[in-house]
Amino acid sequence: MDWEMWFLGTDEDGKPKKWSAGRFKQRVLTVSINELAKLYPKTSFVITTQKEGRKVTGYQLDITPINTMLDI
């Protein structure tokens, strides 16, 4: 997949490194969202897993600013 090469790079043979979807979510998406949440504390981040049957085909990340005077 294109995202694997973009995020993970390639091995010595020039082939994209491969991670399972769960590992990608844990190591890349969750870490990224936590960093973004520190930079943008009044923002909601929601990850939706996209599947075909049981196979994970991707993730959708919804980023929504929250307009409030309250501390979040």
Secondary structure, DSSP 8 states (H G I E B T S, - for coil): -HHHHHHH-B-TTS-B----HHHHIIIIIHHHHHHHHHH-TTEEEEEEEEEETTEEEEEEEEEEE---SS--
